[in-house]
């Protein structure tokens, strides 16, 4: 069976007719202003692009439109530390193929907030079983260890997983571990949408890379700016530092 037969999300459409003005945030972001629809054809889709291009805004909007909390978690986690969410999710229409067994938004930026909410539910509301579901107290692990532990213990087959810059918490070795976990879950029918700057993650052989710098243009791994810049630097670090510093 083709891995693509297990896709949960078929297409994302921006209801442009409902938007009164493209001069206000978030509709004035170039990537949003030029967006109409995005079709999915791969079990793993990577969003890449420079800082400030709109990756996190866009991926957050997808997660919220799917009923997930902006700060991360499953749809059962309804909490908010501070409301910084854009209204973009209200204007996205998500067309689906299959219903996921579970959905999860994993966001490096606010993972501490998620871990704190998990701990609060255990200690104050008596949801002790959450310890087993998430592999224990995530605050007792390093940032990277808790990330991997969560994926190992909570992510299941036939799931839909939205990840925002997961490499922020992970060493290169741990990124390879995450890549293995992603592959296992894809083989079990899961789908991933990942915003990232990691040359390790975007190398995934069953993934599709969409460049936000070029209006969602699909690019090959070795044609990405991420790959080119890392390779240039690692091949000749002294020469690169000479250019940068001197």
C-alpha positions in Angstrom: 0.0 0.0 0.0 1.3 3.5 -0.8 2.1 5.6 2.2 0.1 8.4 0.6 -3.1 6.4 1.0 -3.0 7.2 4.7 -3.1 11.0 4.4 -5.4 12.7 6.9 -5.2 16.2 5.3 -6.1 16.5 1.6 -6.0 20.2 1.1 -5.9 23.5 2.9 -7.8 26.5 1.4 -7.7 30.2 2.4 -11.2 31.7 2.3 -10.0 34.9 0.6 -13.6 36.2 0.1 -14.1 36.4 3.8 -11.0 38.6 4.3 -11.9 42.3 4.3 -8.4 43.6 4.0 -4.9 42.2 3.2 -3.3 45.3 4.8 -3.6 44.0 8.3 -1.8 41.2 10.2 -1.7 38.3 9.5 -3.1 38.8 6.0 -0.4 41.3 5.2 2.3 38.7 5.5 3.5 38.0 2.0 3.2 34.2 2.2 -0.5 34.6 3.4 -1.3 37.4 0.9 -0.3 35.2 -2.0 -1.8 32.0 -0.7 -4.9 30.3 -2.2 -4.6 26.5 -1.5 -2.2 23.8 -0.6 -2.6 20.2 -1.6 -0.9 17.4 0.3 0.6 14.3 -1.5 3.2 13.1 1.0 3.0 11.6 4.5 5.6 14.2 5.6 5.5 17.8 4.5 8.3 20.2 5.5 7.8 24.0 5.6 11.1 25.8 5.2 12.0 29.5 4.9 13.8 32.4 6.5 12.9 33.7 10.0 10.0 36.1 9.8 8.6 34.6 6.6 5.5 33.2 8.3 6.2 29.5 8.9 5.2 29.5 12.6 2.1 31.7 12.0 0.9 29.4 9.2 1.6 26.1 11.0 0.0 27.5 14.2 -3.1 28.4 12.2 -3.3 24.9 10.8 -3.1 23.4 14.3 -5.7 25.8 15.7 -8.0 25.2 12.8 -7.8 21.4 13.6 -8.9 22.1 17.2 -5.5 22.0 18.8 -4.2 24.5 21.4 -1.9 27.1 20.1 0.7 26.3 22.7 0.8 22.6 22.0 -0.9 19.4 22.9 -3.9 17.4 21.9 -7.5 18.8 21.5 -8.1 17.7 25.2 -5.6 20.4 26.3 -7.5 23.6 26.4 -5.2 26.1 28.2 -3.7 29.5 27.4 -0.7 31.2 29.0 -0.9 34.3 26.8 -3.1 34.8 23.7 -0.7 35.7 20.8 -2.6 33.6 18.3 -3.5 35.2 14.9 -7.0 35.0 13.4 -5.6 33.2 10.4 -7.1 29.9 11.6 -10.6 31.3 11.2 -10.1 31.7 7.5 -8.5 28.3 6.7 -10.7 25.5 5.4 -9.1 22.0 5.9 -10.3 19.2 3.7 -9.6 15.7 5.0 -9.1 12.2 3.6 -9.2 10.1 6.7 -10.0 10.8 10.4 -6.8 10.6 12.5 -6.6 8.3 15.5 -5.1 11.2 17.4 -3.9 14.8 16.7 -1.0 16.6 18.4 0.7 20.0 18.0 4.3 19.9 19.2 5.8 23.4 19.5 9.4 23.9 20.7 8.7 27.6 21.6 6.0 26.8 24.1 6.8 23.2 25.1 7.6 24.4 28.7 4.0 25.7 28.9 2.6 22.4 27.7 4.7 20.4 30.2 3.6 22.7 33.0 -0.1 22.2 32.1 0.5 18.5 32.0 2.0 18.6 35.5 -0.9 20.8 36.7 -3.5 18.3 35.4 -1.7 15.5 37.3 -1.2 17.3 40.6 -4.3 19.5 40.8 -6.9 17.7 38.8 -5.9 14.1 39.7 -5.1 12.9 36.1 -2.4 10.6 37.3 -2.7 8.3 34.2 -1.2 11.2 32.1 2.1 10.3 33.7 2.0 6.9 32.0 0.7 8.4 28.7 3.6 10.8 28.5 6.3 8.8 30.0 6.5 10.5 33.4 7.2 14.1 34.5 8.5 15.9 31.5 10.0 18.7 33.7 12.4 16.1 35.2 14.0 15.6 31.8 16.1 17.8 29.6 14.3 19.7 26.9 15.5 17.3 24.2 14.8 14.2 26.3 11.3 15.3 27.1 10.6 15.9 23.4 11.7 12.4 22.4 10.0 10.8 25.4 6.7 12.5 24.4 7.0 11.3 20.8 7.9 7.7 21.9 5.1 7.5 24.5 2.2 9.6 23.1 2.4 9.5 19.3 0.5 6.5 17.9 -0.2 5.0 14.6 -2.6 6.7 12.2 -2.0 10.1 13.8 -1.8 13.6 12.5 1.2 15.5 13.9 2.0 19.2 13.5 5.5 20.1 14.6 7.0 23.6 14.8 10.8 23.7 14.8 11.3 20.5 16.8 15.1 20.7 16.2 15.3 23.7 18.6 15.3 21.2 21.5 17.4 18.4 19.9 21.0 17.7 19.4 22.0 16.3 15.9 22.0 12.8 17.4 18.5 13.3 18.8 17.3 14.7 15.5 18.4 11.4 13.9 16.4 9.6 16.6 13.3 11.8 15.8 13.8 10.9 12.1 13.6 7.2 13.0 10.5 7.7 15.1 8.9 9.7 12.3 9.6 7.0 9.8 8.1 4.3 12.1 5.0 6.3 12.5 4.7 7.0 8.8 4.9 3.3 8.1 2.0 2.9 10.6 -0.2 5.3 8.7 0.6 8.7 10.3 1.0 12.1 8.7 3.4 14.9 9.7 3.5 18.6 8.8 6.8 20.1 10.1 8.2 23.7 10.1 12.0 23.4 10.4 15.4 24.8 9.7 17.1 21.4 10.2 19.1 19.9 7.3 18.8 16.5 9.0 15.0 16.5 9.2 14.4 17.7 5.7 16.6 15.0 4.3 13.8 12.4 5.1 13.4 10.3 1.9 9.6 10.2 2.0 9.1 13.9 2.6 8.1 16.8 0.5 9.9 20.2 1.1 7.9 23.4 0.5 9.9 26.7 0.4 8.0 29.6 2.0 10.7 32.0 0.5 9.2 31.0 -2.9 5.5 30.8 -2.3 5.3 27.1 -1.3 7.4 26.0 -4.2 8.4 22.3 -3.9 12.2 21.9 -3.8 14.6 19.0 -3.7 16.7 18.5 -0.6 20.1 19.5 -2.2 18.5 22.5 -3.8 17.4 24.0 -0.5 19.2 27.0 0.9 19.5 25.1 4.2 21.5 22.3 2.6 23.6 24.6 0.5 24.5 26.9 3.4 25.4 24.1 5.8 27.4 22.2 3.2 29.3 25.4 2.2 30.2 26.1 5.9 31.1 22.6 6.9 33.2 22.0 3.8 35.2 25.2 4.4 34.7 26.7 7.9 37.9 28.7 7.8 37.2 30.2 4.4 33.6 31.0 5.5 34.8 32.7 8.7 37.3 34.7 6.7 34.5 36.0 4.5 32.2 36.7 7.5 34.7 38.3 9.9 37.5 39.8 7.7 
